[in-house]
Amino acid sequence: MLHVRGTAGGTTLTGTLYERDEDPPTFKGAPDEDAPYVWICDSFYEVESGGSRQSIDGREIRIAFESPMPRGFDSRDAAIEAAKEHVRVQFVRLGVPSTEVDVEVVEVAEAT
């Protein structure tokens, strides 16, 4: 299992990439169980009212979350690249330039 973590503007977003032979969570909308790599992460965007308060780069904004959309991939490299891009895009949606998003991939042990 890998965590793909993006940090920018004083906040962090982390998603999980389940690898071959690991069991991703199952729920409505989950990808075909035959996908060897499954990426799951929140998606969010800025709203004018409602949502949750968040501080990004010293400014207070409100964000709304979308349901996580798991995605299945056939290769590890494709899954990691898509995960990195997903994390960057979430910050861009909040007005943070993608060049200011630091992304790291961290290998973690699967919880038992």
C-alpha positions as CSV (number, residue, x, y, z in Angstrom):
1,M,0.0,0.0,0.0
2,L,1.2,3.5,-0.9
3,H,0.2,6.8,0.4
4,V,0.4,9.7,-2.1
5,R,0.6,12.9,-0.1
6,G,0.5,16.4,-1.4
7,T,1.4,19.4,0.7
8,A,0.8,23.1,-0.2
9,G,-0.4,26.2,1.5
10,G,0.0,24.8,5.0
11,T,-2.3,21.8,4.4
12,T,-1.9,18.2,3.3
13,L,-4.0,15.8,1.2
14,T,-3.3,12.1,1.3
15,G,-4.8,9.3,-0.8
16,T,-4.2,5.6,-0.8
17,L,-3.0,3.4,-3.6
18,Y,-3.7,-0.3,-3.0
19,E,-1.3,-2.6,-4.8
20,R,-1.5,-6.1,-6.3
21,D,-2.7,-8.7,-3.7
22,E,-3.9,-6.0,-1.3
23,D,-7.6,-5.7,-0.6
24,P,-9.0,-2.2,-1.2
25,P,-12.2,-1.3,0.5
26,T,-15.4,-2.3,-1.2
27,F,-18.3,0.1,-1.6
28,K,-20.7,1.4,-4.3
29,G,-18.7,2.7,-7.2
30,A,-15.5,0.8,-6.4
31,P,-13.6,-0.3,-9.5
32,D,-13.6,-3.8,-10.9
33,E,-12.1,-6.1,-8.2
34,D,-9.7,-7.4,-10.9
35,A,-7.8,-4.1,-11.2
36,P,-4.3,-4.8,-9.8
37,Y,-3.9,-1.2,-8.5
38,V,-6.7,0.9,-7.0
39,W,-6.4,4.6,-6.1
40,I,-8.8,6.2,-3.6
41,C,-8.7,9.8,-2.5
42,D,-11.0,12.7,-1.7
43,S,-11.8,15.3,-4.2
44,F,-12.8,18.8,-3.2
45,Y,-13.5,22.3,-4.5
46,E,-14.0,25.8,-3.2
47,V,-17.5,27.1,-2.5
48,E,-18.8,30.5,-1.4
49,S,-21.0,29.2,1.4
50,G,-21.5,26.0,3.3
51,G,-18.8,23.4,3.1
52,S,-15.9,23.2,5.6
53,R,-13.5,25.9,6.5
54,Q,-9.9,25.5,5.6
55,S,-6.9,27.7,5.7
56,I,-4.8,27.7,2.6
57,D,-1.8,30.0,2.3
58,G,-3.1,32.1,5.2
59,R,-6.5,32.7,3.7
60,E,-9.7,31.2,5.0
61,I,-11.8,29.4,2.3
62,R,-14.7,27.0,2.3
63,I,-14.5,23.7,0.6
64,A,-17.0,21.0,-0.4
65,F,-16.0,17.4,-0.7
66,E,-17.1,15.0,-3.4
67,S,-17.4,11.3,-2.8
68,P,-14.1,9.5,-3.3
69,M,-14.0,8.1,-6.8
70,P,-11.8,4.9,-6.8
71,R,-9.9,4.3,-10.0
72,G,-8.4,1.0,-11.1
73,F,-5.1,0.8,-13.0
74,D,-3.2,-2.0,-14.8
75,S,0.3,-0.8,-13.9
76,R,1.9,0.6,-10.8
77,D,3.6,3.5,-12.7
78,A,0.3,4.6,-14.3
79,A,-1.4,4.4,-10.9
80,I,1.3,6.5,-9.2
81,E,1.3,9.2,-11.9
82,A,-2.5,9.4,-11.8
83,A,-2.4,9.7,-8.0
84,K,0.2,12.5,-8.1
85,E,-1.8,14.4,-10.7
86,H,-5.1,13.9,-8.7
87,V,-3.5,15.4,-5.6
88,R,-2.0,18.4,-7.5
89,V,-5.4,19.1,-9.2
90,Q,-7.2,19.3,-5.9
91,F,-4.9,22.1,-4.7
92,V,-5.2,23.8,-8.1
93,R,-9.0,23.8,-7.6
94,L,-8.3,25.9,-4.5
95,G,-6.1,28.4,-6.3
96,V,-2.7,26.9,-5.4
97,P,-0.4,26.7,-8.4
98,S,0.6,23.1,-9.2
99,T,4.3,24.1,-9.0
100,E,3.8,24.8,-5.3
101,V,2.4,21.4,-4.4
102,D,5.0,19.0,-3.0
103,V,4.0,15.4,-3.7
104,E,5.6,12.4,-2.0
105,V,4.9,8.7,-2.3
106,V,5.2,6.8,1.0
107,E,5.1,3.0,1.3
108,V,3.1,1.8,4.3
109,A,2.2,-1.6,5.7
110,E,-1.3,-2.7,5.2
111,A,-3.3,-2.7,8.5
112,T,-4.5,-6.1,9.6
